[in-house]
């Protein structure tokens, strides 16, 4: 299967998986991109899912509303590193230049076809992980939480 054919097949599979769960979404078929949003316990999570035809990847990411101010950038970097040590699927990316935190999961479909169950699992991993940590990261960015608060959250 060519990259383009496989990418389009996985894009259709993505929509089928979302439809099976009754999840709302918007698609951009030309760019093989889906946007959606989920609500966690405390905050909304915008999610972008992109099929990368060149590299045979599906990439899910959510930009957190939280940004670490210039005076807390080092804290943000260490905090995301501590969380990443614990996270099994996906990771938090951190931009030291502006304090932005993004969670992403990438899955290859090279030489295979993902299933609806895998797609649903990836989305649930993203939503669950962002929901688990977005509140403590937001509090740290505002100066309302410290590393010991994060460590307690990680150990829960």
C-alpha positions as CSV (number, residue, x, y, z in Angstrom):
1,X,0.0,0.0,0.0
2,X,1.5,3.4,-1.0
3,X,2.0,6.1,1.7
4,X,-0.9,8.1,0.3
5,X,-3.3,5.2,0.2
6,X,-2.4,4.0,3.7
7,X,-2.7,7.6,5.1
8,X,-6.1,8.0,3.6
9,X,-7.2,4.6,4.9
10,X,-6.0,5.6,8.4
11,X,-7.8,8.9,8.2
12,X,-11.0,7.1,7.4
13,X,-10.4,4.7,10.2
14,X,-9.9,7.6,12.6
15,X,-13.3,9.0,11.7
16,X,-14.9,5.6,12.0
17,X,-13.4,5.1,15.5
18,X,-14.7,8.5,16.6
19,X,-18.1,7.8,15.1
20,X,-18.3,4.5,16.9
21,X,-17.9,6.3,20.2
22,X,-20.2,9.2,19.3
23,X,-17.3,11.7,19.6
24,X,-17.6,15.0,17.8
25,X,-14.9,16.2,15.5
26,X,-14.0,18.3,12.5
27,X,-11.9,17.1,9.6
28,X,-9.7,18.7,7.0
29,X,-9.3,15.9,4.5
30,X,-6.9,17.8,2.3
31,X,-4.4,18.0,5.2
32,X,-5.5,14.6,6.8
33,X,-6.2,16.5,10.1
34,X,-8.9,16.1,12.7
35,X,-9.7,18.5,15.5
36,X,-11.7,17.8,18.5
37,X,-12.0,18.7,22.2
38,X,-12.7,16.7,25.4
39,X,-13.5,17.9,28.8
40,X,-11.6,16.5,31.7
41,X,-12.3,16.8,35.4
42,X,-11.3,20.4,35.4
43,X,-10.3,21.8,32.0
44,X,-11.1,21.5,28.3
45,X,-8.6,19.7,26.1
46,X,-8.3,20.8,22.5
47,X,-6.9,17.9,20.4
48,X,-5.4,17.9,16.9
49,X,-4.8,14.5,15.2
50,X,-2.7,14.5,12.1
51,X,-1.9,11.7,9.7
52,X,1.6,12.1,8.4
53,X,1.7,10.3,5.0
54,X,5.4,10.8,4.4
55,X,6.4,9.1,7.6
56,X,3.4,6.7,8.1
57,X,2.5,8.2,11.4
58,X,-0.6,9.3,13.3
59,X,0.2,12.2,15.6
60,X,-2.2,13.3,18.4
61,X,-1.4,16.4,20.4
62,X,-3.0,18.8,22.8
63,X,-1.7,22.3,23.6
64,X,-2.3,23.0,27.3
65,X,-3.8,26.3,28.2
66,X,-1.0,26.7,30.7
67,X,2.2,28.6,29.9
68,X,5.0,29.1,32.3
69,X,6.1,32.7,32.7
70,X,9.7,33.7,32.1
71,X,10.5,33.5,35.8
72,X,9.2,29.9,36.0
73,X,10.5,28.5,32.8
74,X,13.2,26.3,34.5
75,X,10.5,24.9,36.8
76,X,8.3,24.1,33.8
77,X,11.2,22.2,32.2
78,X,11.9,20.1,35.2
79,X,8.2,19.5,35.9
80,X,7.6,18.1,32.4
81,X,10.7,16.0,32.7
82,X,9.5,14.5,36.0
83,X,6.1,13.7,34.6
84,X,7.6,12.2,31.4
85,X,9.6,9.8,33.6
86,X,6.3,8.3,34.7
87,X,4.2,8.5,31.5
88,X,4.1,5.3,29.6
89,X,2.4,6.4,26.3
90,X,3.2,9.8,24.9
91,X,5.1,12.7,26.4
92,X,4.9,16.3,27.4
93,X,6.9,18.6,25.1
94,X,8.1,21.9,26.6
95,X,9.2,25.0,24.8
96,X,11.7,26.9,27.0
97,X,11.4,30.0,24.7
98,X,7.8,30.7,25.6
99,X,6.8,28.2,28.4
100,X,4.3,26.4,26.3
101,X,3.4,22.8,27.3
102,X,2.1,20.3,24.7
103,X,1.2,16.6,25.2
104,X,1.7,14.3,22.2
105,X,1.4,10.7,21.2
106,X,2.8,9.4,18.0
107,X,2.1,5.9,16.5
108,X,3.5,4.4,13.4
109,X,1.4,2.4,11.0
110,X,4.2,1.5,8.7
111,X,3.7,-2.1,7.3
112,X,0.5,-2.5,9.4
113,X,-3.0,-1.2,9.7
114,X,-4.1,0.2,13.0
115,X,-7.5,-0.8,14.4
116,X,-10.3,1.3,15.8
117,X,-9.4,0.0,19.2
118,X,-5.9,1.3,18.9
119,X,-7.2,4.7,17.8
120,X,-9.6,4.8,20.8
121,X,-6.8,3.7,23.1
122,X,-4.5,6.5,21.9
123,X,-7.2,9.2,22.4
124,X,-8.0,7.8,25.8
125,X,-4.3,7.9,26.8
126,X,-4.0,11.5,25.7
127,X,-7.1,12.6,27.4
128,X,-6.3,10.7,30.6
129,X,-2.7,11.9,30.8
130,X,-3.5,15.5,30.1
131,X,-6.4,15.4,32.6
132,X,-4.1,13.9,35.2
133,X,-1.4,16.6,35.0
134,X,-2.9,19.8,33.6
135,X,-4.2,21.0,36.9
136,X,-0.9,20.7,38.8
137,X,1.1,22.2,35.9
138,X,-1.3,25.2,35.8
139,X,-0.9,25.6,39.6
140,X,2.9,25.5,39.3
141,X,2.8,28.0,36.4
142,X,0.8,30.4,38.7
143,X,3.1,29.8,41.6
144,X,0.4,28.0,43.6
145,X,2.1,24.6,43.7
146,X,5.7,23.4,44.1
147,X,7.7,20.3,43.1
148,X,6.5,18.4,46.2
149,X,2.9,18.9,45.0
150,X,3.9,17.5,41.6
151,X,5.7,14.6,43.2
152,X,2.6,13.7,45.3
153,X,0.5,13.8,42.1
154,X,3.0,11.6,40.2
155,X,3.0,9.1,43.1
156,X,-0.8,8.8,43.4
